[in-house]
Amino acid sequence: MADREREPGGLPPPPRPAATPATSDGGDDGNALGRLVPAPLRELLRARPLLVRRPVWGQRHGRHAAARAGLGLDFRDHRAYVPGDDPRRLDWRAVARRERLVLRRTESEDELSLVLVLDGGGGMAYGEGPQQKLAYAHAIAGGLAWMAHRQGDPVGLSLGRQQAVDVSLTRPRSGRERLSALAQRLTEAPPLGRCPWISLMNEVAPRLPRRSLVVVLSDLLDPGMRSDDADEVQDELLRGLAQLRARQHDVVIVQVLHPDELTFPWAERSMLRFEDLRELRAPLEAPGRSLRDEYLRRLAAHLHALDDRCEAEGLVLVRVSTGQPVQDAFMGMLARLAGEAGAATVEVEVPA
């Protein structure tokens, strides 16, 4: 949502986007990324695993149920013995029952590759302190990366801002060096310009390992690169994410919105000046009262259309407000990832 200015006359000055807030140093393992994750969220995540509903297919052994058989403890199924198979895997009890050689296959556990795709455009600068949209997105991204690191899962980050993309950290890696690199990239990239979604997704897609978890963080309010292409860009973005889903990736969209964007609290008659933080649209001056009903109607239509499209494409959409504690939103997102009941969503009242 655009920032606002009030006309002179003793009214409050316009809010200034705040820098990403820092919490206490450290966190588990003393990694730098812990500084982006609020202490209440870090404490909540200490004993919580990062799980996904569908089986994964990692390059190394991990903690997630795999889509293939492997060397594990839990029984999976039997299959006929083929010359060259390891005879130590023969299930002699099954052989006695079936009077033919069969192998006992067990469930495998693989690592999960996590790739974070972050909107670093100017629109994410709206809000102050921990309610700034980008700061809130950083907390969620940092929490996910921190959980993945503790489980030994590799993490990657892609960023779009200033009409350019940064995919240098996209290919997932594990270890403290990767976490430090992620933290540095996030903290040194203030929200500016526009996120070139189409170019960003075209760069991300070929860099994804098999069956990755892709988490997209954005407000998704006006994703265009011009003043007239927002619908076209969003349609192509969702189509690209649906293609990733069809390739067996898990795709989660975290839509981060500020309470002002959900309620439009300026209903007075005084003149307001709204400015596009992405510097794409011309400033708008009008009484807030004359804009509110139409804005809320169009917002509700936009959000409902996004809900319907994500449901049709099999994409997980988690809508959060920066006015709610980040730990509540995060736990709702984890529940959706694991296929549990409940979701972190925000109800938008459609004006009569």
Secondary structure as UniProt FT lines:
FT   STRAND          3..6
FT   HELIX           28..30
FT   HELIX           32..36
FT   HELIX           39..45
FT   TURN            46..47
FT   STRAND          61..80
FT   TURN            83..84
FT   HELIX           87..89
FT   HELIX           92..98
FT   STRAND          102..110
FT   STRAND          114..119
FT   HELIX           122..125
FT   HELIX           129..131
FT   HELIX           133..151
FT   STRAND          155..161
FT   TURN            162..163
FT   STRAND          164..173
FT   HELIX           176..187
FT   HELIX           197..204
FT   HELIX           205..207
FT   TURN            210..211
FT   STRAND          213..218
FT   TURN            227..228
FT   HELIX           230..246
FT   TURN            247..248
FT   STRAND          250..257
FT   HELIX           259..263
FT   STRAND          271..275
FT   TURN            277..278
FT   STRAND          284..287
FT   HELIX           288..313
FT   STRAND          316..321
FT   TURN            322..323
FT   HELIX           326..337
FT   TURN            338..339
//
